[in-house]
């Protein structure tokens, strides 16, 4: 099968994550970076063997090419490159893309079959198209941050709006490739987050009730939350009436079994949670996990990141040139790829595009391309 070539014009998380996912799926991803520093994530410390581990988290498996797109010679390189590509993915602002001549309308004239995916905060065709859209800004504006936390709103532990936007953008690119292109895929981060609100959105839209912050608890299920034990935390996730009755029996509190329907449990949430909290604090995390697991009650210890990697995550970890990476989580690939050093494939790609060794040397001398790998 002919290799699919993807050009990534991206920085930070959303578009680079798309590039990483597509590389994991076997596509050739060429990350076009501006001189002198490239993707902003490269400058976040610490580094191992010249690679920022922050940068490495979203850039495995790519070829880095440094081109000054603001120059005529650099733009000529881009034109040659885009003629060979199937996909362009970017999270640059639409106005910047247009100034550089790498927006969809311009690229489509160079390559009429191109699939072009543009990730923005609020959509390409809105008044807010150029508005900066960091993960937390989108969480704040989507309602998700207001629903998260205890007393005060909090951000999610990871950059969840960037990550889920990248996942949805990847799905759309795969759809467009299957369809055959050409396509312009407009991915507004704000709308991807509304898509994630699921039952909370449906509850609001159909009842008018605005969800309140519940900490670790579920809004519509009881008991479904974290509990403190004598030496840590557990999460009890009771979904059905049968699971609840098994819980009551296992902890020798069959008096609580009178709350044998979800409606009764929601109406008596505070009483049930207070009683369970007092019980769980009397013994250890492992004790409750063992006891309730045997009773077929959904429960898990709340692990910190080190504990989680030791138990599950290390199966995904591999090392390449001193940097530890997390592999693609589904078994379609095990290529053990690495994040590229800045511009390390510039010469290779330009030779493929028909530039001579002498041409490349002159471009490097002019600063059109990077010089450190020539």
Secondary structure, DSSP 8 states (H G I E B T S, - for coil): ----EEEEE--SSHHHHHHHHHHHTT-EEEEEE-TTT-SGGGGSS-EETTEEHHHHTT-BT-EEEEB-TTSHHHHHHHHHHHHT-SEEEE-S-HHHHHHHT-SHHHHHHH-TT-EEEEEESS-TTSTTTTS---HHHHHHHHSTTTTSBSSSB---SS-HHHHHHHHHHHHHHHHHHHHT--EEEEEEHHHHHHHHTHHHHHHHHHH-------TTS-SS-SSEEEEE-SSSEEEEE--SHHHHHHHHHHTT-GGGGG--SHHHHHHTHHHHHHHHHHHHTTS-HHHHHHHHHHTT--EEE---HHHHHHHTGGGGEEEETTEEEE--SSTT------B--TTTTHHHHHHHTT--HHHHHHHHHHTSB-STT-
